[in-house]
Amino acid sequence: MYINNNVQSIAGAYALNSATPAKRTTAAAPASFKDEVHLSSEAQSFHEMLKELKGMDDVRQDKVDFYTAAIENGSYDVPAANIASRMMSLRF
């Protein structure tokens, strides 16, 4: 910091700060409020569905077994046109 013999202005700045004492306030005791959450019926319904989904298995083993058996015995046949149209609908 560079001070150019201007001690009076510096002393004046300190005098201003000491002349006005800091105001201290005591915080009033907070009122006793309780936090509350109110969920709409849609949110409650969504929560129930989400709980059911989380409880389900990620893999539907009955479908896996069905398609595995169909592929192994050669009865699983999907026309190429169906595959192509499905791929195009997912792409665009």
N, C-alpha and C positions, 0 to 999 in steps of 0.2 A: 504494500500500500504506500502511496506517495503522499506525503503531507508537506505542504508548502508554507510553513510558518503561519498557518491559519488555526491556531490553537483555540482562539475564541469561538469560532463557529463549531468546532468539535465539542468544546465545553458546553456550548449552548444546546447542542443536540442531546448531550447527556443530561443536562438540566431539565429539558422538556420531558424526558422519560422518567426522571425521578420525581418531578413535580406532580405528575398524575399517577398515583399509585394504581396498581392493577386491581381491578374489581374482581373480587372472589364471590362467587355465588354458590350457595349450597343447593344441590339438586333436591328437589322435593321428593319425598318418597313416592315411587311409582305406584300408580293405582293398580289394583290387582285385576288385571284383565286375563282372560283365558283365550288362547288361540282356538279357533274353531274352523273346521272345514266342512262345507256343505257340498256334496256331490249331486249332480243332477241324476235323474233316473237313467239317462243315456250313458252317463259315465259309469254308473253302477252296473248297468247291463254289460258294457264293454269290459269292465273289470272281471265280471263273472265269466265271460267268454274267453278272455285272455287267460284266466286261471285254468279253464278247461283245456285250452290249447297247450299250455305249458305242461299239463299233466299227460298229454298224449305222447305216444312214441313218434319219433321223427320219421320212421320208416314203416310203411304199411306192408308188413310181411306177407299178408295174403295176396296182395297184388304182385309182389316180387316173385313169390312162388308160382303164381299163375303164369306170368310171362316167362319165367325161367323154364318151366315145363313146356310151354308152347314153342319156345325157341329150340329146345333140345329135341323135341319130337318132330320138328319141322312144320308144325301147323300154324306158326306165326307168320302171316303174310300181309304186308302193307304195300299197296300199290305205290310205285315211285311218284306218281302224280300227287298223291296225298302228302308224301314227304316234302316234295318241292313246294306245294302250295302252303304248307305249314311253315316251312322255312322262310318263304317270302312274306307271310303275314307277320312273322316275328321280326323280320329285318326292317320292314317299313311300317 
